[in-house]
Amino acid sequence: MNRATAGRAAFVALAAAAQLAVWLVLRPDLAGPRWSDGHVTEAWLALEAVTAVVVGVLAHGRRELVAAVLVGWALQATHLVLFGGHYDDTLWGIGVFLQALVAAVAVGLAILADRLTSRG
């Protein structure tokens, strides 16, 4: 693996880890059956949006940007499925669907940030 490829892989890993860290600290799945107790869901979405924008600004290319955001959200969804608060065992599927939907929005935010800060 050459230096450029290693750098891209490290960026994807670090960006995905940052997104997972936001999920693990806030854990909106533990905020009641509808993720609605308190304001943790709003805080989670806001911090994930900020993280996506930062990834978009710092990414070296669109491929790394999309990979970083999608891997981060896949890690969150996997954590939700394996370890999340499922309550009555019906809402975890909706939670995973929400994760996928918000992942698409996060990719869009990251691409927008990339375009607005493009140096080329």
Beta strands, then each sheet from edge to edge (+ up, - down):
end
